[in-house]
Amino acid sequence: MDIDWILVLATFGIGIVVGLTGMGGGALMTPVLVIFFGIPPLTAVSSDLVAAAVMKPVGSLVHLRRGTVNLALVKWLAIGSVPAAFCGVLITRAMGDGEAVQHGIQIALGVALLVAAAGLSVRAYVRLAERARRRDGSAERLPQERPEVVVRVLPTVVVGILGGVIVGMTSVGSGSLIIIALMALYPALKASQLVGTDLVQAVPLVAAAALGHVLFGDFQLSLTLSLLIGCVPGAWLGARISSRAPGGFVRRALAFVLLASALKLLGVPTVATGFVLLAVLLAAPLVWFGLRRHHGFPGFVRLGHIERGHTDDAAIRQSPTVDEDDADEPFHAASPRS
């Protein structure tokens, strides 16, 4: 059984990003395997999902012990996502064999990455707007204990179904897409509870998708071992760094990388990709500057006001110049996910 140590090194770097931000595992891992290592898309998706199925329960146990999981939401999400994830694998098989299925998965992966990048941007804006409402007193301050929420059964099951199909086909979405839908459906949940609930529901989701790929995909044990050897210590190191690093900036860089990967997977010419990325690089800071000013915050964040290692909700509220997305959240450290 051959271990690709260059691949191990690459996945170690991805693991650090996952540990820092709590997201990006599948969204980064699969495109890196396809674009830089020439691994067929179906093989990359299969091995990444099996590796994720091994890693996710660890962070889930941490959140369960902390009480940051809404089990009712987990139940209804899983009712939709578990069978849908398995069906997502069957859909890839129904697309055909050889080049046809590989091309189809690559296109689906590119679209999923575009949605994930957009989701990260939406998440940052929603958190900025929520902080502005708390500052102005137009929104009730959430209690420190877990808020009670009324489960919206049908929308929650639908989110599970859509997320399950996407994860089963592309390995992307169990963290970077579904959590955006949860934010929209359940705005009363604190950020840590959103993450905990999303991470726990991802365990059966990814397990179902991984089982489907072991049975019907193109799972390779040596590739999966290389992913685990690199990702596990990388995620641990990233988690250690996360208490000191400004995770908001890391997440914005992640969104930029996801956009670049999506364009390449969708077959956009290199020159056109360069122009798009340059336009985003120039326009995004101006747009964010305008949004911060619109909500009454200074356009630029003074990082000196972030007290390292104390970026909980109370500390963030005490700083008039730092929004929650500019500071890292401590609970990310235990939440490596895709």
C-alpha contacts under 8 A as a table, 3 or more apart, distances in Angstrom:
res1	aa1	res2	aa2	distance
1	M	222	S	5.98
2	D	222	S	6.21
3	I	8	V	7.98
3	I	222	S	6.15
3	I	223	L	7.28
3	I	225	L	7.36
3	I	226	S	5.77
4	D	7	L	5.29
4	D	8	V	6.30
4	D	223	L	7.70
4	D	226	S	6.30
5	W	8	V	4.68
5	W	9	L	6.18
5	W	226	S	7.29
6	I	9	L	5.09
6	I	10	A	6.35
7	L	10	A	5.00
7	L	11	T	6.12
7	L	37	F	7.88
7	L	226	S	6.65
7	L	227	L	7.42
7	L	230	G	7.81
8	V	11	T	5.17
8	V	12	F	6.05
8	V	226	S	5.28
8	V	227	L	6.15
8	V	229	I	6.30
8	V	230	G	4.45
8	V	231	C	7.70
9	L	12	F	5.01
9	L	13	G	6.60
9	L	230	G	6.06
10	A	13	G	5.30
10	A	14	I	6.53
10	A	230	G	7.32
11	T	14	I	4.82
11	T	15	G	5.97
11	T	29	M	7.14
11	T	226	S	8.00
11	T	227	L	5.92
11	T	230	G	4.87
11	T	231	C	5.26
11	T	234	G	7.60
12	F	15	G	4.97
12	F	16	I	6.40
12	F	229	I	7.85
12	F	230	G	4.10
12	F	231	C	4.82
12	F	232	V	7.54
12	F	233	P	6.85
12	F	234	G	4.52
12	F	235	A	7.59
13	G	16	I	5.15
13	G	17	V	6.64
13	G	230	G	7.82
13	G	231	C	7.60
13	G	234	G	6.21
14	I	17	V	5.15
14	I	18	V	6.29
14	I	24	G	7.93
14	I	25	G	6.97
14	I	28	L	6.93
14	I	29	M	6.87
14	I	231	C	6.67
14	I	234	G	7.08
14	I	235	A	7.86
15	G	18	V	4.95
15	G	19	G	6.10
15	G	25	G	7.19
15	G	230	G	7.06
15	G	231	C	4.30
15	G	232	V	6.56
15	G	233	P	7.23
15	G	234	G	4.15
15	G	235	A	4.17
15	G	236	W	7.74
15	G	238	G	6.96
15	G	336	P	7.91
16	I	19	G	5.07
16	I	20	L	6.11
16	I	231	C	7.61
16	I	234	G	4.46
16	I	235	A	4.76
16	I	236	W	7.30
16	I	237	L	6.03
16	I	238	G	4.05
16	I	239	A	7.41
17	V	20	L	5.03
17	V	21	T	6.09
17	V	22	G	7.80
17	V	23	M	7.73
17	V	24	G	7.20
17	V	234	G	7.99
17	V	235	A	7.20
17	V	238	G	6.26
17	V	250	V	7.79
18	V	21	T	5.39
18	V	22	G	5.02
18	V	23	M	5.19
18	V	24	G	5.69
18	V	25	G	5.80
18	V	235	A	5.77
18	V	238	G	6.89
18	V	335	S	8.00
18	V	336	P	5.20
18	V	337	R	6.74
18	V	338	S	7.95
19	G	22	G	5.55
19	G	23	M	7.82
19	G	234	G	7.23
19	G	235	A	4.22
19	G	236	W	6.28
19	G	237	L	6.94
19	G	238	G	4.04
19	G	239	A	4.32
19	G	240	R	7.84
19	G	242	S	7.04
19	G	332	H	6.91
19	G	333	A	5.55
19	G	334	A	7.39
19	G	335	S	7.10
19	G	336	P	5.59
20	L	235	A	7.62
20	L	238	G	4.70
20	L	239	A	5.48
20	L	241	I	6.73
20	L	242	S	4.77
20	L	245	A	7.64
20	L	247	G	6.42
20	L	250	V	7.65
20	L	332	H	6.87
20	L	333	A	6.54
21	T	24	G	7.69
21	T	242	S	7.52
21	T	247	G	5.89
21	T	250	V	6.94
21	T	251	R	6.34
21	T	328	D	7.54
21	T	332	H	5.98
21	T	333	A	7.65
21	T	336	P	7.93
22	G	332	H	4.68
22	G	333	A	6.66
22	G	334	A	7.58
22	G	335	S	5.00
22	G	336	P	4.78
22	G	337	R	5.94
23	M	175	G	6.21
23	M	176	S	6.22
23	M	335	S	7.74
23	M	336	P	6.14
23	M	337	R	5.07
23	M	338	S	5.29
24	G	27	A	4.83
24	G	28	L	5.34
24	G	29	M	7.66
24	G	175	G	7.87
24	G	176	S	6.96
24	G	254	L	7.37
24	G	337	R	6.65
24	G	338	S	4.86
25	G	28	L	5.54
25	G	29	M	5.67
25	G	52	A	8.00
25	G	336	P	7.01
25	G	337	R	5.40
25	G	338	S	3.87
26	G	29	M	5.01
26	G	30	T	5.76
26	G	48	D	6.71
26	G	49	L	7.67
26	G	52	A	7.91
26	G	171	S	5.59
26	G	172	V	5.09
26	G	173	G	7.68
26	G	337	R	7.41
26	G	338	S	4.20
27	A	30	T	6.36
27	A	31	P	7.04
27	A	113	L	6.41
27	A	116	A	7.67
27	A	171	S	7.49
27	A	172	V	5.16
27	A	173	G	7.49
27	A	176	S	7.77
27	A	258	L	7.06
27	A	338	S	5.89
28	L	31	P	5.78
28	L	32	V	6.18
28	L	258	L	7.04
29	M	32	V	5.28
29	M	33	L	6.25
29	M	48	D	7.05
30	T	33	L	5.16
30	T	34	V	6.27
30	T	41	P	7.56
30	T	44	A	5.56
30	T	45	V	6.05
30	T	48	D	6.65
30	T	171	S	7.47
31	P	34	V	4.99
31	P	35	I	5.72
31	P	36	F	7.95
31	P	109	L	7.93
31	P	261	S	6.37
31	P	265	L	7.65
32	V	35	I	5.30
32	V	36	F	5.44
32	V	37	F	6.92
33	L	36	F	5.89
33	L	37	F	5.05
33	L	38	G	6.48
33	L	39	I	5.61
33	L	44	A	6.07
34	V	37	F	5.84
34	V	38	G	4.98
34	V	39	I	4.86
34	V	40	P	6.14
34	V	41	P	5.86
34	V	44	A	6.71
35	I	38	G	5.80
35	I	39	I	7.75
35	I	264	K	7.93
35	I	265	L	7.64
39	I	43	T	6.66
39	I	44	A	6.14
40	P	43	T	5.35
40	P	44	A	6.19
40	P	102	Q	6.56
41	P	44	A	5.04
41	P	45	V	6.11
41	P	102	Q	5.59
41	P	103	H	7.81
41	P	105	I	6.25
41	P	106	Q	5.93
42	L	45	V	5.19
42	L	46	S	6.08
42	L	101	V	7.76
42	L	102	Q	6.01
42	L	105	I	6.70
42	L	217	G	6.68
42	L	218	D	6.10
43	T	46	S	5.13
43	T	47	S	6.15
43	T	217	G	7.19
43	T	218	D	4.76
43	T	219	F	5.88
43	T	220	Q	7.08
44	A	47	S	5.46
44	A	48	D	5.96
45	V	48	D	5.21
45	V	49	L	6.10
45	V	169	M	7.59
45	V	170	T	5.88
45	V	171	S	5.57
46	S	49	L	5.42
46	S	50	V	6.44
46	S	171	S	7.86
46	S	210	A	6.66
46	S	213	H	5.19
46	S	214	V	7.05
46	S	217	G	6.02
46	S	218	D	5.86
46	S	219	F	5.00
46	S	220	Q	7.78
47	S	50	V	5.22
47	S	51	A	6.21
47	S	218	D	7.73
47	S	219	F	5.25
47	S	220	Q	6.12
47	S	221	L	7.41
47	S	223	L	6.51
47	S	224	T	5.01
48	D	51	A	5.15
48	D	52	A	6.09
48	D	171	S	6.99
48	D	224	T	6.70
48	D	227	L	7.39
49	L	52	A	4.96
49	L	53	A	6.10
49	L	171	S	5.90
49	L	206	V	6.38
49	L	207	A	7.86
49	L	209	A	6.87
49	L	210	A	5.14
49	L	213	H	7.95
50	V	53	A	5.06
50	V	54	V	6.63
50	V	206	V	7.86
50	V	207	A	7.51
50	V	210	A	4.88
50	V	211	L	7.74
50	V	214	V	7.87
50	V	219	F	7.96
50	V	224	T	7.01
51	A	54	V	5.28
51	A	55	M	6.51
51	A	224	T	5.79
51	A	225	L	7.70
51	A	227	L	6.76
51	A	228	L	6.11
52	A	55	M	5.04
52	A	56	K	5.88
52	A	206	V	7.01
52	A	337	R	7.44
52	A	338	S	7.76
53	A	56	K	5.75
53	A	57	P	7.42
53	A	203	V	6.67
53	A	206	V	5.61
53	A	207	A	5.31
53	A	210	A	6.74
54	V	57	P	6.88
55	M	58	V	6.03
55	M	59	G	7.70
55	M	232	V	7.59
55	M	336	P	7.70
56	K	59	G	5.78
56	K	60	S	6.38
56	K	199	L	7.23
56	K	200	V	7.98
56	K	202	A	7.52
56	K	203	V	5.98
56	K	335	S	7.80
56	K	336	P	6.96
56	K	337	R	6.57
57	P	60	S	4.86
57	P	61	L	6.21
57	P	200	V	7.50
57	P	203	V	6.17
58	V	61	L	5.51
58	V	62	V	6.82
58	V	334	A	7.91
59	G	62	V	5.19
59	G	63	H	6.52
59	G	199	L	7.35
59	G	334	A	4.99
59	G	335	S	4.94
59	G	336	P	6.83
60	S	63	H	5.25
60	S	64	L	6.15
60	S	196	G	6.90
60	S	199	L	5.93
60	S	200	V	5.07
60	S	203	V	7.69
60	S	335	S	7.44
61	L	64	L	5.02
61	L	65	R	6.18
62	V	65	R	5.28
62	V	66	R	6.35
62	V	334	A	6.79
63	H	66	R	4.98
63	H	67	G	6.16
63	H	68	T	5.43
63	H	69	V	6.43
63	H	196	G	5.30
63	H	200	V	7.95
63	H	334	A	7.95
64	L	67	G	5.17
64	L	68	T	6.34
64	L	69	V	6.01
64	L	196	G	7.52
65	R	68	T	7.90
67	G	146	R	7.94
68	T	146	R	7.21
68	T	192	S	6.31
68	T	193	Q	4.50
68	T	194	L	7.89
68	T	196	G	5.35
68	T	197	T	6.98
69	V	74	V	7.99
69	V	193	Q	5.62
69	V	194	L	7.65
69	V	196	G	5.00
69	V	197	T	4.47
69	V	200	V	7.34
70	N	73	L	5.55
70	N	74	V	6.45
70	N	193	Q	7.19
70	N	196	G	7.94
70	N	197	T	5.59
71	L	74	V	4.81
71	L	75	K	6.11
71	L	197	T	7.20
72	A	75	K	5.17
72	A	76	W	6.55
72	A	151	V	7.21
73	L	76	W	5.38
73	L	77	L	6.02
73	L	151	V	6.61
73	L	156	T	7.36
73	L	197	T	7.20
74	V	77	L	5.20
74	V	78	A	5.96
74	V	197	T	6.26
74	V	198	D	7.55
74	V	200	V	6.86
74	V	201	Q	4.90
75	K	78	A	5.23
75	K	79	I	6.22
75	K	201	Q	7.59
76	W	79	I	5.03
76	W	80	G	6.65
76	W	153	V	6.57
76	W	156	T	6.26
76	W	157	V	5.53
76	W	160	G	7.64
77	L	80	G	5.42
77	L	81	S	5.92
77	L	156	T	5.74
77	L	157	V	5.22
77	L	159	V	6.96
77	L	160	G	4.54
77	L	161	I	7.78
77	L	201	Q	6.65
78	A	81	S	4.85
78	A	82	V	5.38
78	A	157	V	7.72
78	A	160	G	6.36
78	A	201	Q	6.09
78	A	204	P	6.81
78	A	205	L	6.56
79	I	82	V	6.20
79	I	83	P	7.36
79	I	157	V	6.55
79	I	160	G	7.28
80	G	83	P	6.48
80	G	84	A	6.30
80	G	157	V	4.76
80	G	158	V	6.49
80	G	159	V	7.48
80	G	160	G	4.50
80	G	161	I	4.44
80	G	164	G	7.33
81	S	84	A	4.96
81	S	85	A	5.78
81	S	157	V	7.52
81	S	159	V	7.84
81	S	160	G	4.14
81	S	161	I	4.61
81	S	162	L	7.31
81	S	163	G	6.37
81	S	164	G	4.22
81	S	165	V	7.40
81	S	205	L	5.76
82	V	85	A	5.30
82	V	86	F	6.61
82	V	160	G	7.88
82	V	161	I	7.87
82	V	164	G	6.41
82	V	204	P	6.33
82	V	205	L	4.87
82	V	208	A	5.70
82	V	209	A	7.64
83	P	86	F	5.23
83	P	87	C	6.18
83	P	161	I	7.84
83	P	164	G	7.56
83	P	208	A	7.37
84	A	87	C	4.87
84	A	88	G	6.02
84	A	160	G	7.76
84	A	161	I	5.23
84	A	162	L	7.43
84	A	163	G	7.98
84	A	164	G	4.81
84	A	165	V	5.09
84	A	168	G	7.60
85	A	88	G	4.93
85	A	89	V	6.69
85	A	161	I	7.67
85	A	163	G	7.78
85	A	164	G	4.05
85	A	165	V	4.85
85	A	166	I	7.41
85	A	167	V	6.24
85	A	168	G	4.42
85	A	169	M	7.76
85	A	205	L	6.42
85	A	206	V	7.59
85	A	208	A	6.11
85	A	209	A	4.97
86	F	89	V	5.36
86	F	90	L	6.67
86	F	164	G	7.77
86	F	165	V	7.66
86	F	168	G	6.26
86	F	208	A	5.69
86	F	209	A	5.20
86	F	211	L	7.69
86	F	212	G	5.38
87	C	90	L	4.92
87	C	91	I	6.13
87	C	165	V	6.63
87	C	168	G	7.24
88	G	91	I	5.02
88	G	92	T	6.50
88	G	164	G	7.03
88	G	165	V	4.38
88	G	166	I	6.77
88	G	167	V	7.34
88	G	168	G	4.38
88	G	169	M	5.08
88	G	209	A	7.65
89	V	92	T	5.24
89	V	93	R	6.55
89	V	165	V	7.87
89	V	168	G	5.12
89	V	169	M	5.64
89	V	209	A	6.79
89	V	212	G	5.83
89	V	213	H	6.33
89	V	216	F	7.16
89	V	217	G	7.10
90	L	93	R	5.03
90	L	94	A	6.17
90	L	212	G	7.69
90	L	216	F	7.41
91	I	94	A	4.99
91	I	95	M	6.36
91	I	169	M	7.48
92	T	95	M	5.23
92	T	96	G	7.47
92	T	101	V	6.48
92	T	104	G	7.89
92	T	105	I	7.09
92	T	169	M	6.22
93	R	96	G	5.84
93	R	97	D	7.16
93	R	101	V	7.16
93	R	216	F	7.25
93	R	217	G	7.57
95	M	100	A	6.96
95	M	101	V	5.39
95	M	104	G	7.32
96	G	100	A	5.87
96	G	101	V	5.19
97	D	100	A	5.99
97	D	101	V	5.36
97	D	102	Q	7.77
98	G	101	V	5.93
98	G	102	Q	6.43
99	E	102	Q	5.09
99	E	103	H	5.91
100	A	103	H	5.33
100	A	104	G	6.16
101	V	104	G	5.02
101	V	105	I	6.12
102	Q	105	I	5.24
102	Q	106	Q	6.16
103	H	106	Q	5.03
103	H	107	I	6.27
104	G	107	I	5.24
104	G	108	A	6.21
105	I	108	A	4.97
105	I	109	L	5.94
105	I	169	M	6.74
105	I	170	T	6.64
106	Q	109	L	5.03
106	Q	110	G	6.19
106	Q	265	L	6.01
106	Q	266	L	7.27
107	I	110	G	5.07
107	I	111	V	6.32
107	I	265	L	6.46
107	I	266	L	5.57
108	A	111	V	5.21
108	A	112	A	6.15
108	A	169	M	7.43
108	A	170	T	6.64
109	L	112	A	5.02
109	L	113	L	6.17
109	L	169	M	7.85
109	L	170	T	5.20
109	L	172	V	7.40
109	L	262	A	7.43
109	L	265	L	7.36
110	G	113	L	5.18
110	G	114	L	6.37
110	G	261	S	7.26
110	G	262	A	4.22
110	G	263	L	6.82
110	G	264	K	7.83
110	G	265	L	5.18
110	G	266	L	5.49
111	V	114	L	5.12
111	V	115	V	6.38
111	V	262	A	6.70
111	V	266	L	7.65
112	A	115	V	5.13
112	A	116	A	6.11
112	A	166	I	7.36
112	A	170	T	7.43
112	A	172	V	6.55
112	A	173	G	7.43
112	A	262	A	7.96
113	L	116	A	4.85
113	L	117	A	6.08
113	L	172	V	7.32
113	L	258	L	5.74
113	L	259	L	6.76
113	L	261	S	7.46
113	L	262	A	5.43
114	L	117	A	5.20
114	L	118	A	6.22
114	L	258	L	6.93
114	L	259	L	5.86
114	L	262	A	5.86
115	V	118	A	5.07
115	V	119	G	5.95
115	V	177	L	7.38
116	A	119	G	4.88
116	A	120	L	6.29
116	A	173	G	7.18
116	A	176	S	5.68
116	A	177	L	5.73
116	A	255	A	7.62
116	A	258	L	7.45
117	A	120	L	5.26
117	A	121	S	6.57
117	A	254	L	7.86
117	A	255	A	4.58
117	A	256	F	7.19
117	A	258	L	5.77
117	A	259	L	6.07
118	A	121	S	5.15
118	A	122	V	6.23
118	A	255	A	7.56
119	G	122	V	5.01
119	G	123	R	6.00
119	G	176	S	7.05
119	G	177	L	6.45
119	G	180	I	6.19
120	L	123	R	5.06
120	L	124	A	6.31
120	L	176	S	7.26
120	L	180	I	8.00
120	L	251	R	7.36
120	L	252	R	7.56
120	L	255	A	6.34
121	S	124	A	5.22
121	S	125	Y	6.42
121	S	252	R	7.61
121	S	255	A	7.40
122	V	125	Y	5.18
122	V	126	V	6.11
122	V	180	I	7.87
123	R	126	V	5.20
123	R	127	R	6.27
123	R	180	I	6.54
124	A	127	R	5.35
124	A	128	L	6.30
124	A	325	D	5.85
125	Y	128	L	5.00
125	Y	129	A	6.17
126	V	129	A	5.14
126	V	130	E	6.12
127	R	130	E	5.02
127	R	131	R	6.18
127	R	323	D	7.87
127	R	324	E	6.68
127	R	325	D	6.89
128	L	131	R	5.24
128	L	132	A	6.33
128	L	292	R	7.61
128	L	295	H	7.98
128	L	323	D	6.17
128	L	324	E	7.02
128	L	325	D	7.33
129	A	132	A	5.04
129	A	133	R	6.34
129	A	295	H	6.97
130	E	133	R	5.12
130	E	134	R	6.30
130	E	139	A	7.87
131	R	134	R	5.07
131	R	135	R	6.16
131	R	323	D	7.07
131	R	324	E	7.57
132	A	135	R	5.11
132	A	136	D	6.21
132	A	295	H	6.07
132	A	296	G	7.42
133	R	136	D	5.11
133	R	137	G	5.97
133	R	138	S	5.11
133	R	139	A	5.30
134	R	137	G	5.09
134	R	138	S	6.36
134	R	139	A	5.38
134	R	140	E	6.92
134	R	141	R	6.47
135	R	138	S	7.85
136	D	139	A	7.73
137	G	140	E	6.88
142	L	147	P	7.35
142	L	188	A	7.31
142	L	190	K	7.55
143	P	146	R	7.21
143	P	147	P	6.73
146	R	189	L	7.55
146	R	190	K	7.70
146	R	193	Q	7.62
147	P	188	A	6.84
147	P	189	L	6.44
147	P	190	K	7.97
149	V	186	Y	7.34
149	V	188	A	7.11
149	V	189	L	7.66
151	V	156	T	7.74
152	R	155	P	5.94
152	R	156	T	6.01
152	R	185	L	7.88
153	V	156	T	5.22
153	V	157	V	6.13
154	L	157	V	5.21
154	L	158	V	6.18
155	P	158	V	5.03
155	P	159	V	6.15
155	P	185	L	7.96
156	T	159	V	5.11
156	T	160	G	6.28
156	T	185	L	7.95
157	V	160	G	4.95
157	V	161	I	6.20
158	V	161	I	5.02
158	V	162	L	6.20
159	V	162	L	5.28
159	V	163	G	5.94
159	V	178	I	7.03
159	V	181	A	6.96
160	G	163	G	5.14
160	G	164	G	5.79
160	G	178	I	7.72
161	I	164	G	5.08
161	I	165	V	6.27
162	L	165	V	5.37
162	L	166	I	6.36
163	G	166	I	5.20
163	G	167	V	6.07
163	G	173	G	6.26
163	G	174	S	6.74
163	G	177	L	7.29
163	G	178	I	6.16
164	G	167	V	5.17
164	G	168	G	5.96
164	G	174	S	7.78
164	G	205	L	6.51
164	G	209	A	7.90
165	V	168	G	5.13
165	V	169	M	6.22
166	I	169	M	5.26
166	I	170	T	5.88
166	I	171	S	7.12
166	I	172	V	6.73
166	I	173	G	6.62
167	V	170	T	5.23
167	V	171	S	4.27
167	V	172	V	5.14
167	V	173	G	5.61
167	V	174	S	6.38
167	V	206	V	7.47
167	V	209	A	7.08
168	G	171	S	5.93
168	G	206	V	7.87
168	G	209	A	4.94
168	G	210	A	7.90
168	G	212	G	7.96
171	S	174	S	7.69
171	S	338	S	7.64
172	V	175	G	7.82
172	V	176	S	7.39
172	V	177	L	7.81
172	V	338	S	6.15
173	G	176	S	5.06
173	G	177	L	4.48
173	G	178	I	6.10
173	G	338	S	6.46
174	S	177	L	6.40
174	S	178	I	5.87
174	S	179	I	7.85
174	S	198	D	7.51
174	S	199	L	7.79
174	S	202	A	5.59
174	S	205	L	7.59
174	S	206	V	7.46
174	S	337	R	7.39
174	S	338	S	5.83
175	G	178	I	5.82
175	G	179	I	5.83
175	G	198	D	6.50
175	G	199	L	6.88
175	G	202	A	7.41
175	G	337	R	5.85
175	G	338	S	5.09
176	S	179	I	6.15
176	S	180	I	7.08
176	S	338	S	6.38
177	L	180	I	5.46
177	L	181	A	6.89
178	I	181	A	5.18
178	I	182	L	6.33
178	I	198	D	7.12
179	I	182	L	4.93
179	I	183	M	6.18
179	I	194	L	6.74
179	I	195	V	7.14
179	I	198	D	5.99
180	I	183	M	5.11
180	I	184	A	6.52
181	A	184	A	5.18
181	A	185	L	6.20
182	L	185	L	5.06
182	L	186	Y	5.69
182	L	187	P	7.76
182	L	194	L	7.00
183	M	186	Y	5.43
183	M	187	P	5.34
183	M	189	L	7.71
183	M	194	L	7.17
184	A	187	P	5.98
186	Y	189	L	5.93
187	P	190	K	7.83
189	L	193	Q	6.00
189	L	194	L	6.16
190	K	193	Q	5.27
190	K	194	L	6.29
191	A	194	L	5.07
191	A	195	V	6.30
192	S	195	V	5.14
192	S	196	G	6.07
192	S	331	F	6.28
193	Q	196	G	4.96
193	Q	197	T	5.87
194	L	197	T	5.31
194	L	198	D	5.97
195	V	198	D	5.13
195	V	199	L	5.96
195	V	332	H	7.93
195	V	335	S	7.63
196	G	199	L	5.16
196	G	200	V	6.19
196	G	335	S	7.86
197	T	200	V	5.33
197	T	201	Q	6.18
198	D	201	Q	5.33
198	D	202	A	6.14
199	L	202	A	5.08
199	L	203	V	6.83
199	L	335	S	7.01
199	L	337	R	7.07
200	V	203	V	5.47
200	V	204	P	7.89
201	Q	204	P	6.26
201	Q	205	L	6.54
202	A	205	L	4.82
202	A	206	V	5.72
203	V	206	V	5.46
203	V	207	A	6.03
204	P	207	A	4.91
204	P	208	A	6.02
205	L	208	A	5.36
205	L	209	A	6.37
206	V	209	A	4.99
206	V	210	A	5.87
207	A	210	A	5.02
207	A	211	L	6.07
208	A	211	L	5.16
208	A	212	G	6.24
209	A	212	G	5.10
209	A	213	H	6.27
210	A	213	H	5.09
210	A	214	V	6.12
211	L	214	V	5.07
211	L	215	L	6.23
212	G	215	L	5.19
212	G	216	F	5.76
212	G	217	G	6.84
213	H	216	F	5.05
213	H	217	G	3.92
213	H	218	D	6.50
213	H	219	F	6.36
214	V	217	G	5.76
214	V	218	D	6.94
214	V	219	F	5.44
219	F	224	T	7.99
220	Q	223	L	5.48
220	Q	224	T	6.33
221	L	224	T	5.09
221	L	225	L	6.16
222	S	225	L	5.17
222	S	226	S	6.33
223	L	226	S	5.13
223	L	227	L	6.40
224	T	227	L	5.06
224	T	228	L	6.31
225	L	228	L	5.09
225	L	229	I	6.02
226	S	229	I	5.21
226	S	230	G	6.32
227	L	230	G	5.41
227	L	231	C	5.83
228	L	231	C	5.13
228	L	232	V	5.69
229	I	232	V	6.16
229	I	233	P	7.25
230	G	233	P	6.27
230	G	234	G	6.24
231	C	234	G	4.96
231	C	235	A	5.83
232	V	235	A	5.30
232	V	236	W	6.32
233	P	236	W	4.98
233	P	237	L	6.16
234	G	237	L	5.13
234	G	238	G	6.07
235	A	238	G	4.99
235	A	239	A	6.03
235	A	336	P	6.63
236	W	239	A	5.11
236	W	240	R	6.37
236	W	333	A	7.94
237	L	240	R	5.05
237	L	241	I	6.33
238	G	241	I	5.06
238	G	242	S	5.97
238	G	333	A	7.39
239	A	242	S	5.05
239	A	243	S	7.46
239	A	332	H	7.28
239	A	333	A	4.11
239	A	334	A	6.79
240	R	243	S	6.59
240	R	333	A	7.08
241	I	244	R	5.69
241	I	245	A	6.19
242	S	245	A	5.12
242	S	246	P	7.60
242	S	247	G	6.92
242	S	328	D	6.62
242	S	329	E	7.85
242	S	330	P	7.02
242	S	332	H	7.64
242	S	333	A	6.34
243	S	308	R	6.80
243	S	309	G	4.95
243	S	310	H	7.86
243	S	311	T	7.92
243	S	328	D	6.93
243	S	329	E	7.62
243	S	330	P	6.04
243	S	333	A	7.90
244	R	308	R	5.19
244	R	309	G	5.68
244	R	328	D	7.89
245	A	308	R	7.86
245	A	327	A	7.78
245	A	328	D	6.63
246	P	249	F	5.97
246	P	250	V	6.93
246	P	326	D	5.99
246	P	327	A	4.85
246	P	328	D	5.15
247	G	250	V	4.93
247	G	251	R	6.14
247	G	325	D	7.25
247	G	326	D	6.49
247	G	327	A	5.64
247	G	328	D	4.08
247	G	329	E	7.34
248	G	251	R	5.16
248	G	252	R	6.40
248	G	324	E	7.68
248	G	325	D	4.48
248	G	326	D	4.12
248	G	327	A	5.60
248	G	328	D	6.06
249	F	252	R	5.08
249	F	253	A	6.28
249	F	325	D	7.85
249	F	326	D	6.25
250	V	253	A	5.09
250	V	254	L	6.13
251	R	254	L	4.81
251	R	255	A	6.24
252	R	255	A	5.07
252	R	256	F	6.39
253	A	256	F	5.05
253	A	257	V	6.27
254	L	257	V	5.07
254	L	258	L	6.11
255	A	258	L	5.05
255	A	259	L	6.22
256	F	259	L	5.14
256	F	260	A	6.35
256	F	277	L	7.78
257	V	260	A	5.08
257	V	261	S	6.14
258	L	261	S	5.09
258	L	262	A	6.02
259	L	262	A	5.09
259	L	263	L	6.27
259	L	277	L	7.92
260	A	263	L	5.31
260	A	264	K	6.42
260	A	273	T	7.19
260	A	277	L	6.94
261	S	264	K	5.23
261	S	265	L	6.16
262	A	265	L	5.12
262	A	266	L	6.08
263	L	266	L	5.14
263	L	267	G	6.42
263	L	268	V	5.40
263	L	273	T	6.40
264	K	267	G	5.19
264	K	268	V	5.69
264	K	269	P	7.57
264	K	270	T	7.66
264	K	273	T	7.47
265	L	268	V	7.64
268	V	272	A	6.58
268	V	273	T	6.14
269	P	272	A	5.36
269	P	273	T	6.09
270	T	273	T	4.99
270	T	274	G	6.14
271	V	274	G	5.09
271	V	275	F	6.39
272	A	275	F	5.15
272	A	276	V	6.23
273	T	276	V	5.15
273	T	277	L	6.12
274	G	277	L	5.20
274	G	278	L	6.02
275	F	278	L	5.09
275	F	279	A	6.08
276	V	279	A	5.15
276	V	280	V	6.23
277	L	280	V	5.07
277	L	281	L	5.99
278	L	281	L	4.97
278	L	282	L	6.21
279	A	282	L	5.26
279	A	283	A	5.91
280	V	283	A	5.10
280	V	284	A	5.48
281	L	284	A	5.83
281	L	285	P	7.29
282	L	285	P	6.56
282	L	286	L	7.28
283	A	286	L	5.31
283	A	287	V	6.19
284	A	287	V	5.11
284	A	288	W	6.12
285	P	288	W	5.10
285	P	289	F	5.97
286	L	289	F	4.97
286	L	290	G	6.21
287	V	290	G	5.10
287	V	291	L	6.21
288	W	291	L	5.01
288	W	292	R	6.14
288	W	299	G	7.79
289	F	292	R	5.31
289	F	293	R	6.30
289	F	299	G	4.61
289	F	300	F	6.78
290	G	293	R	5.16
290	G	294	H	6.01
290	G	299	G	6.90
291	L	294	H	4.96
291	L	295	H	6.37
292	R	295	H	5.30
292	R	296	G	6.36
292	R	297	F	5.05
292	R	298	P	6.41
292	R	299	G	5.50
293	R	296	G	4.98
293	R	297	F	5.16
293	R	298	P	5.88
293	R	299	G	5.48
294	H	297	F	7.47
297	F	320	P	7.52
297	F	321	T	6.61
298	P	301	V	6.92
298	P	321	T	6.29
300	F	321	T	7.82
301	V	321	T	5.61
301	V	322	V	5.76
301	V	326	D	7.72
302	R	305	H	5.95
302	R	306	I	7.88
302	R	321	T	6.19
302	R	322	V	6.99
303	L	306	I	5.46
303	L	322	V	7.37
304	G	307	E	7.50
305	H	319	S	6.42
305	H	321	T	7.26
305	H	322	V	7.25
306	I	310	H	7.98
306	I	311	T	7.11
306	I	316	I	7.74
306	I	319	S	7.40
306	I	322	V	7.11
306	I	327	A	7.14
307	E	310	H	5.60
307	E	311	T	6.67
307	E	315	A	7.81
308	R	311	T	6.82
310	H	315	A	6.32
311	T	314	A	7.78
311	T	315	A	5.52
311	T	316	I	5.91
311	T	327	A	6.30
311	T	328	D	6.63
311	T	329	E	6.42
311	T	330	P	7.24
312	D	315	A	5.40
312	D	316	I	6.22
312	D	329	E	6.64
312	D	330	P	7.17
313	D	316	I	5.18
313	D	317	R	6.21
313	D	324	E	7.82
314	A	317	R	5.19
314	A	318	Q	6.38
315	A	318	Q	5.14
315	A	319	S	6.72
316	I	319	S	5.39
316	I	322	V	6.62
316	I	323	D	6.88
316	I	324	E	6.42
316	I	327	A	7.72
317	R	320	P	7.03
319	S	322	V	5.81
322	V	326	D	6.12
322	V	327	A	7.15
323	D	326	D	5.43
323	D	327	A	6.97
324	E	327	A	5.39
324	E	328	D	7.49
325	D	328	D	6.95
328	D	332	H	7.83
329	E	332	H	5.81
330	P	333	A	5.91
331	F	334	A	6.02
331	F	335	S	6.98
332	H	335	S	5.03
332	H	336	P	7.35
333	A	336	P	7.36
